[in-house]
Amino acid sequence: MNEALLILVAYLLGSIPTAVWVSRYFFDIDIRDYGSGNAGATNTYRVLGSKWGTFVMIADMLKAIVAVKLVFFLPYAFESELYLVNMQLGLGLAAVLGHIFPIWANFRGGKGVASLFGMVLGIQPNAALCCVAIFIVVLYLTRWVSLSSILASIAFPVLILVIFNEPEHLYRIFAVIVAMLVLVTHQKNITRILKGSESKVPILKYRDRKRQRNRK
């Protein structure tokens, strides 16, 4: 199996529109007609709740992880560290592109944050797990998925460049681009966060009710 075919397979994997299929088959709606209009985990959290939002997030991450692991179909890729990283990045980015522009859903997908995390998890698991930890902590404190994604993405290049000191320059550049891309795609969310109007996901309701009772 050659490189071009593997990249095509990675794109098709990324194109699986998890949020769209879940909303259609279980709720008889199109998730893109509600909330922010995106077919991603954040909007699924907002519209369908934490259970389905978590399911979509995990599924979107797995798409990219599997795509990155397609590199095992190229045994000679492991003979060169540079070629291996290049191929993994190519496969992962193809999956992310598929998520954003899914062929199975009229090319209207999500923002690709969960798939980006999955891609990083497949290539650099230590950095990815740190980003996931940051995401969870911020989500617990704020219930803003968008802010959690933004801060975890900003932390990613810091981890790659400073903490883990990744030697491959291409991967270092990729880490910076990821953070910039997430900031660009979340401009509207950043504006709403600054105004205090960003929607919060329906989790930790018990904690919120307890806080409200304590304030009375």
C-alpha positions in Angstrom: 0.0 0.0 0.0 1.6 3.3 -1.1 1.7 6.6 0.6 -1.0 8.3 -1.5 -3.5 5.5 -0.9 -2.8 5.6 2.8 -3.4 9.3 2.9 -6.7 8.8 1.1 -7.7 6.2 3.6 -6.8 8.5 6.4 -9.0 11.3 4.9 -11.9 8.9 4.6 -11.5 7.8 8.2 -11.5 11.4 9.3 -14.6 12.1 7.2 -16.7 9.8 9.4 -19.2 12.5 10.7 -19.7 11.1 14.2 -21.8 14.0 15.5 -24.0 14.1 12.4 -24.7 10.4 12.5 -25.4 10.4 16.2 -27.8 13.3 15.9 -29.6 11.8 13.0 -29.9 8.2 14.2 -30.6 8.9 17.9 -32.4 12.3 17.8 -33.7 12.6 14.3 -32.0 16.0 13.9 -28.9 17.4 12.1 -26.6 18.7 14.7 -25.4 21.4 12.2 -28.9 23.0 12.4 -28.4 23.8 16.1 -26.1 25.6 18.4 -22.9 26.8 16.7 -23.8 24.8 13.5 -20.6 22.7 13.8 -20.5 18.9 13.6 -18.0 18.5 16.4 -17.8 17.5 20.1 -18.3 21.0 21.5 -21.6 21.6 19.7 -22.7 18.0 20.6 -22.0 18.7 24.3 -24.0 21.9 24.0 -27.0 20.5 22.1 -27.2 16.8 23.0 -25.5 16.7 26.5 -22.4 15.4 28.1 -22.9 11.7 27.4 -23.1 12.1 23.6 -20.6 14.9 23.6 -18.1 12.7 25.3 -18.9 9.9 22.9 -18.3 12.1 19.8 -15.1 13.5 21.3 -13.6 10.1 21.9 -14.8 8.8 18.4 -13.3 11.9 16.7 -10.0 11.3 18.5 -9.9 7.6 17.6 -10.4 8.5 13.9 -7.1 10.4 13.9 -5.3 7.9 16.1 -6.1 5.1 13.7 -5.2 7.3 10.7 -1.7 7.9 12.2 -1.2 4.2 12.9 -1.7 3.5 9.2 2.0 4.2 9.0 2.5 0.6 10.1 1.5 -0.5 6.6 4.8 1.1 5.5 7.5 -0.9 7.3 10.3 1.0 5.6 9.0 4.2 7.2 10.7 3.2 10.5 14.1 3.2 8.8 14.2 7.0 8.9 12.9 9.0 11.9 12.4 12.1 9.7 10.3 10.1 7.1 8.3 8.5 9.9 7.4 11.8 11.4 6.6 13.3 8.0 4.3 10.4 7.2 2.6 10.4 10.5 1.9 14.1 10.2 0.6 13.6 6.6 -1.8 10.9 7.7 -2.9 12.8 10.8 -3.5 16.0 8.9 -5.5 14.1 6.2 -7.8 12.7 9.0 -8.2 16.2 10.5 -9.0 17.6 7.0 -11.5 14.9 6.6 -13.2 15.8 9.9 -13.4 19.5 8.9 -14.5 18.7 5.3 -16.1 15.3 5.5 -17.0 13.7 2.1 -19.8 11.7 3.9 -21.5 14.8 5.1 -21.4 17.3 2.3 -18.1 18.7 3.4 -19.6 20.4 6.5 -17.8 19.1 9.6 -16.4 20.3 12.8 -13.4 22.5 13.8 -11.1 19.5 14.1 -9.9 20.0 17.7 -10.7 16.5 19.0 -9.1 15.0 15.8 -6.0 17.1 16.3 -5.7 15.8 19.9 -6.1 12.3 18.6 -3.4 12.9 16.0 -1.0 14.2 18.6 -1.9 11.3 20.9 -0.9 8.9 18.1 2.4 10.6 17.5 3.5 12.1 20.8 1.3 10.5 23.6 3.1 12.1 26.5 2.4 15.7 25.2 -1.1 14.7 24.2 -1.9 13.4 27.7 -0.7 16.6 29.3 -2.9 18.5 26.9 -5.9 16.3 27.8 -5.2 16.9 31.5 -5.2 20.6 30.9 -8.4 20.3 28.9 -10.2 18.4 31.7 -9.1 20.7 34.5 -10.2 23.8 32.6 -13.5 22.2 31.6 -14.1 21.2 35.2 -13.5 24.8 36.4 -15.3 26.7 33.7 -17.5 24.2 31.7 -16.4 26.0 28.5 -15.2 23.4 26.0 -14.0 26.1 23.7 -11.7 27.6 26.4 -10.5 24.2 27.4 -9.6 23.5 23.8 -7.8 26.8 23.3 -5.7 26.5 26.5 -4.8 22.9 25.8 -3.8 23.9 22.2 -1.7 26.8 23.4 0.0 24.4 25.9 0.9 22.0 23.1 3.8 23.9 21.5 5.1 24.8 25.0 5.2 21.1 25.8 6.8 20.2 22.5 9.4 23.0 22.3 10.3 23.4 26.0 9.2 20.4 28.2 9.8 17.5 25.9 12.3 19.3 23.6 11.1 17.4 20.5 14.2 17.1 18.1 12.3 17.0 14.8 12.0 20.5 13.5 8.9 19.7 11.4 7.0 18.5 14.4 8.0 21.6 16.3 6.7 23.8 13.5 3.5 21.7 13.4 2.9 22.3 17.2 3.1 26.0 16.7 0.7 25.9 13.7 -1.8 23.8 15.7 -2.0 26.4 18.4 -2.4 29.2 15.8 -5.0 27.3 13.9 -7.1 26.7 17.0 -6.9 30.3 17.9 -8.1 31.3 14.4 -10.9 28.9 14.3 -12.1 29.9 17.8 -12.2 33.7 17.3 -16.0 33.9 17.8 -15.7 31.7 20.9 -13.0 34.0 22.3 -15.2 37.0 21.7 -18.1 35.3 23.5 -15.9 34.2 26.4 -14.7 37.8 26.9 -18.3 39.0 26.8 -19.3 36.2 29.2 -21.9 34.9 26.7 -20.2 31.7 25.7 -22.4 28.6 26.2 -21.4 26.2 28.9 -21.8 22.5 28.5 -24.4 20.7 30.7 -22.0 18.9 33.1 -21.4 19.1 36.8 -25.0 20.1 37.4 -24.8 18.8 41.0 -21.8 21.1 41.7 -23.6 24.1 40.2 -26.8 23.5 42.2 -24.8 23.2 45.4 -23.0 26.5 44.6 -26.4 28.2 44.0 -27.7 26.9 47.3 -24.6 28.1 49.2 -25.1 31.6 47.7 -28.7 31.9 49.1 
